[in-house]
Amino acid sequence: MADFRVKHRIDLSFVGEGWSDAYIDVYVPTYGAATELAETKTSAPDEAAGATLDYVKAHFAGGRAPSGGEFVELSASDLVNLPISAFRKLTAVLVNGEDILDPKV
């Protein structure tokens, strides 16, 4: 099976002071992955939230963010500890295709 993974960088400079060089790299979801996620949204809210977090972690490819006055490399387990504005942007990109469909957004 072919591997069509494409990396996309999410700029996190909008988060606030000190975040100008922060970013998250993700793998652009495939149609198949997006369809699977959409099917979980019809389940119980707790299951859907867990499925969304698993989906986000599965598409995570790396990143950097400030922590304690210095930049650190992010891991998938760090994602839930990001400021909510950064996490919402991450899910908007991965779940809704924001920025990927229209790079000017």
N, C-alpha and C positions, 0 to 999 in steps of 0.2 A: 504494500500500500504506500502511496506517495505521502510525503510529509510536506504540507503547505504552510508550516508555521512561519509567521512574519512577526518581527518585533515592532512594537510601537512604544514611543516614549511619552509619558505623561509628565508635563512640567508642573511642579508643585509650588512655583514662586508665588502664586496667589494666596497661599496659606497665611503668610505673614512675614514679619521682619525676621531675617536670618534664614529664610527658606529660598532665597534666590537661586541657589544651585541645587535644590532638591528635585528629585524626579523618581518616577517608578517606571520600569520597563515591564511591558506585558506582551504576551503572545496574543495576537489578534484571534478571537474565537472563530471557529469554523461555523458554517451553517448548521452542521450536525450537532455541535456542542450547544449552540444557542437554542436549537429545537428541544434538546434534552432538558435544558434549564427551564424553558417555557412550560414543559409538561409538569415540572415539580411545583410551579406556582399555583396549580390547582389543588395541591395537597394542603394539609394543615399548616397554619402560619409558622409554627416552630420548625417543621420539616422544611418548608420553603426557605426560611432564613438560613438554616444549616446548609441547605443545598447551594444557596447563593454564595455563602462564605467558602464552601469547598470549591465552587466554580472559580471564584476570584483567586484563591490560592493556587489552583491548578494552572491558571493562566499567568501567574506571577513569574517574571523573568529576572528580577533584581531591582536595585534602586539605592538611593542615598537620601538621607534626611538628617537634620540636626538633632542631636541629643546630648544634653549636658554641655553645651557650648562647643561641640565638635561634630563633624559629619561622620555618620556611621553607615556601613553597608546594611541594607534591609534584608530580612529573611521573610518568608511567607508567614511565619508566626508573629512577626512584628505588625502586620497589617491591621489587626484589631486594636492596636494601641496608637495608631495614627490619629491626629485630630480628625474630627468627624467631617470637616470640609474636604480633607484629602481622601478619606475613605469613600465619601459620596461621589467625588469626581472619578475615583477608580471604578466604582460600580457603574457609574453612568457610561463610562467608556466601554467596559466589558459587557454590560447587560443591554445597553441601548445603542451602542455603536457611536456614541458621541465622540467627536474629534476624528474618528476613523472614517466616518462617512463624509464629514465636512471638516477638513483640517483647519479651516479658519475659525472654528468654534473655540 
